[in-house]
Amino acid sequence: MKIAQVCPFFYPVLGGMEEHVYRISKNFIKNGNEVYVFTSNSLRKGKIKKFYEVLEGIKIFRFNTILKLGDFGVIYFGFLNYLIKNNFDVIHVHNYRHLHTVLAALLCRFMNKPCVLTTHSPFHQNKLRRNLSRVFVKIYDFFLSKFIDKMFSKIILINSSELRYFKHVDRKKLVVIPNGIDNMFFKKYSKILKRKIMKKYNISKKDYVILFVGRIHPTKGLKFLIDGFSCLNRKNVKLLIVGPVQDGNYFLMLKKTIKERGLENKVIFTGMVSESEKIALYDISKIFILPSIYEPFGIVILEAFARKKPVIAVESDGPNYLIKNGENGFLIKYGDEKALVKYIEVLMKDKKTYNKICSNNIKKVKEFTWEKVAKKIMDVYEEVCKQ
């Protein structure tokens, strides 16, 4: 099958949507399919010079960005000509309410080609968006959604809570296929690497490590996490914050907060790390916390599950889908520092609850592998092609 993936950002940009497109594309190629990715030439900040490259068999075309709409939205048009000239079996577009998905849906309808949309659950509060993005969302929801959404051959939702946003679409066109996790997270790793990482970040065996993995950005809720962490009255507790700085001003504000609370020796920023180092950091940690204001899915939750860690997360679509309170971890309200501290203390003191949650998580995560996700999406492709 000849497959086109259309997405606003792609490798080397990091994020849940980018990871999703990369992983399913690799699996499609492994099974004898041909995959093209059409994306913008934008990084979160800056641009990529290469127009074309091949990454592990994925043929990537990057087109000039006309306009950026915040950190996650871009306007680019060059891909349309390639969709017209190449005879793709299916065109798969990513991110709901984006101009490239609207244009692809219209083009596919004109060419009588199957067009599949994966939403990636962009249903966070409008106040978290920039002004141009807010305007586009309002225009789409009020004027375009009932017209455009029905043009897609199939709409893939990454969690079941998204169903409430698509009551205007025939239920037969909707399918829930969550994100996945790479098999490398199930492997055993050398204790030597773990010891090296502990030495690198000055972590001793006595330290009780709490972990966050993700971008340093206001939507990730790190100020709330640090405020809650500062309320823990324990000596040997450290907080590891793993991931790239996406918002420099926000990062400086966090550093200032850490200094004001006297946490310089307790909060460690690692920056970007390799996948093997990230896994070692999961293994070093005792608890994983995801304090995001909004999280559409949360692949990092699955990563923590796979490394047998309990998760404390803020209630939103992704965590609500993956976590059952007391069974896989705990859900809290954003900004509720007392609840955050309470559940950290529960996990630190109650070994029976801790071990039960860890055991539940390793069982649950085996449902979410990229091989299974890609197979389900391929089933969707085959269905819409027959139609």
N, C-alpha and C positions, 0 to 999 in steps of 0.2 A: 504494500500500500504506500502511496505517495502522500505524505502528510505535511501540512503547513501549520506551524505554531506562530501565532501573532501575539506579541506581548510588549509592553512599554519599555521594560528593562530586561537585561539578561547578563549572564556571566561577562565580566567579573563582578557585576553588582550582586550584592548579597541580600537575601530576603526570602520570605516564605513562597511567594509566587515564582521567583526566579529559580529557587530550589526545586519546586514542583515541575516546572517546564523542563529543567535539566534532567531530572531523574526519570520522568516518564519517557522523554526523548531517547535516553540511553537504553531503556528497556525495549522501546519500539525497534531501535536499530539492532539490538541483540537478537530480536526475533525476525530479522530479515526485511524490515521496512525502511523506507527512505524518509528522512526528516529534515525539513528546512525550518529555521527560526528567523522570523522577520521582526526586527526590533528597532528601537531608536539608537542613535550614537551617543546617548547620554549616560553618564555616571550619575550618582546622587549629586555630585558636584564635579563639573568639568565634562569633557567629552572624550570619546574613544576615536582614534584616528583611522583604525582599520575598518574598511567597508565590508570586507568579506574574509572569513576564516573558517576552518573546519576544526571542530573540537570533539574528539572522540567519535568521529563519524557524523556529528551534527553540523549541517551547513548553515552558517550564521551570516545573515545580511543585516547591516546596520544603516539606517537612513537618517538624514539630517533632521534634527529637532527644530521645529518652527517656533514652539513655545512650550515652556515648562509650567505646569500647574501644581505647584508645591513639590514635595519630595517624591511623590508616587505617580504623578500624572504628566504625560508629555503629549504634544501634538506633532505628528509626523505623517507624511502622505506617500512617500516613495514606494512602500510595500504594495500599494494597490495595483500598479503596473505589473509587478511580478506575479500577483495572484491571477491577473487576467491572462498573462502569456504562458504560464505553466499549468498543465492539466493535473491539478491536485485531486485526489480522491476525496479528501476531507480537509476543511479549513477549521482549525481550532483556535478560538480567540480567548484571551485571558484578561480578566478584570472587568467588572460590571460598571456601567455608566461612563465608559471612556470613549473618546471620539473614534479611536481605531476599531473598537468593537462595533460601533454603530455603522461605520463605513463598510466594514467587512460584511456585516449582516445585509446591508443594502446591495452590495456587490454580488454576494452569493445568491440572493433572491433573483437578481437580474440574470446571472449566469446559470441559474438552476443547479447550484452546487450545495451540498450539505455543509452547514455551518454550526459548530458546537461552541458553546460558551461555558467557561468555568468562571464563576463569579469572584472567587477568593474573598467572599464575605466582606464587602466594604461598607458595612452598616454602622460605623462609629458615629459619634455625635458630630453634628455639622460645625460646632464651635472649634473642633480640632483641625478643621480644614483651613486653607488659605482662602482669601476672598474670591478669586477666580474659580476655584474648585467648588465653593459654596454655590455660586451662581449656576454653574453647569449642573450640579446635582439637583437643584430646585427646578431648573428647566426640564431636565430629564424626567424627574419623578412626576411632574405635573402635566407635561405635554407629550413626551416621547415614549415612556415606558410601555404603555398599553399597545402602542403601535410597533415599536422596535422589538420588544421581548418576544412577541409571537412569531417573529421572522426566524428565530433560531430553531434549528432542527431538534436540538436538545440543549437543556441548560443543566450543567453539573454544579451542584451545591456542595460545599465542603463540610457542612454540618446541617443537621436536621432543623435547627432553629431558623434557618434561612427560608424555610417553606412559607412562613407567614408574610414574607415580602413579595411573594409571587402568586397571590390568590387570583390575579388577573390572567394567569397562564394555565393552559390545560395541564392537569396533574400528570398526564402521560408523558409530557415533555420534560418533566423534572426528575432528576435522579440525584441521590446523595452519594458522593464518593469522597471520603475524607483524604487528607494528605497521608503520606507514608513516612517510613524511616528506613535508612540504609542498613543492610545486613551487618556492616562493620560494627554497629552498636551492640550486637549480640555476641561479639567475639571476646575471648579472654586476652588480656594484654599483660605484657611483662611488668613485674613489680619494679624492675630497674627504672623504667620510664616514670613510674609514679614517684619514686624516690627523687629522681632528677627534678621533676616538676615541683615537688615540695621544697627542695633546696633552692630552686630558682626564685620562688615566691616567699621564701622564709616562713614556711609552714612546718610546725613540729607535729609529732604524733599526738601530743596533748591537745592540740587545737581542734575545736569543733567548727567545721567549715560550712558556711551557708553560701549557696551559689546562685548567681543570676547569669544567664546567657542571652545576649541580644544586642541590638543597636543602642548606643547612647543617644536617646532622643526623648523629648518631653512625653510622647505618647506611651513610652515604656514604663513610666511611673517610678523612676529610680529615686526621686526626691522622697516620695512616700516610703519606699523601702529603707532608705538611709535614716529617715526620721524614726521609723519603727525600730530599726536595728539599734539606734542610739539608746532606746529605752530598755534594752536587755541588760540586766545587772549581772553580767558574767565576765570573768577575766579572759578565759581562753577561747573566745568566740571570734571568728574572723569572717568577713564578707568578701567574697570574690566576685568581681564584676567583669565578665568576659564578653568582649565584642568591640566593634569599631566605633569611633566617635563620629556621629552623623551631624550633630549640632554642637559646634564649638562653644557657643555662649552657654548652653545648658550644661555642658561638661565643666566649664569654669565655675558655674554656680554650684554644682555638686561638690567640687573640690573645696570651695569656700565653706559650704555647709559642713563638710567633713572636718575641716580645720577648726571651725567654731565649736564643734562638739567634741573635739579632742580625740578624733577617731583615725588619725593619720596612720597609726600602726595596726589598725584593725580592718580598714577597708582597702582592698587591693584592686587596682585596675590593670588588667593584663593586656588590653588592646586585642587586635586580631591574633588568633592562634590557629595552628594546624588542626585537622580533624583528630589526629591521634592525641595531640596535647589536650584538646577539648575533652576527649573521652577520659583521659587521665584526671582532668579536673573534676569531672563528674564523679569519678571513683574516689577522689580525695574528699569530696564533700559529703555531708550527712543529709542536708535538706536542700531542695531546689525551690526557689521562689520566683514567681512570675507576676510582678505587680502592675502590669500594663493597664492603662485606662481602658483600652479596648484591644482585644486579641481575637482576630477572626478564626484562627485555629490553634496555633501554637505547636509547631513541630518539636520545639525544645521540650515540651511536656512529654512527648513520646520518647525523646532521647533520655530524659531523666527516668522514665518508667523502665526503659531497657537496661539502664545501669542500676536498677533496683533502688531508686530514691523516691521518698515521698515528696509530694508537691503541694505547696501553698500558692494559690493563685487568686487573683481578683476576678469576681464574677463577670463574665461576658460570654459571647457566643461560643468561642473555642473551648475555654476551660469548662463551661457548663456542659458541653458535649462530651468531654473526655474524663471529667472528674466527678465521682459521686462522693459526697461529703462523708468523711470517715472511712471510706473504702479505698480510694486511690490517693487521698490527701485531704486538703481542706480548702473550701471556697470562702472568700471574705469580700466585704465591700471595699471599694477604693477609698483610701483615707482613714480606714478604721485601724489605727495603730494598736489599740488594745487587743483586737481580735488577732492581729498579726503576731504580736508578742505572745498571746495566750496559746496559739497553736504551735509556735516554735517551742514553747516550754513543754507542751504536751508531748511533742515528738522527742524532745531531749530527755524527758523523765520517764515516759511510759514505753518501755522496750517492747512489751507485748503488742501494743497498737502500732508502733513503728515497724516491727517485723511483719505483722499482718498486712500492712499497707504495701510494704516492699514486695511481698509475695504476690499480692493481688496485681500489682503493676506489671510485673514480668509476664504474668499470664495474659493480661489485657493487651499489652503492646504487640504481641505476636499476631494480632488481627490486622496490624497496620504496617505491612511491608510494601515497598515501592513495586515489587513484582505483582502483588495482588492488586494494587491501585492501577497500575498500567494495564493489567489484564481486563479489569472492569471498564476502563476507558476505551480499550480496543473493542470490547463488546458493544459499547455505545457507537463507535465509528462504524462497525459492521452493520448495526441496526439502521443507522441513518443512511448509509450507502444503499442498502436494500430498498429503503423507502424512496 
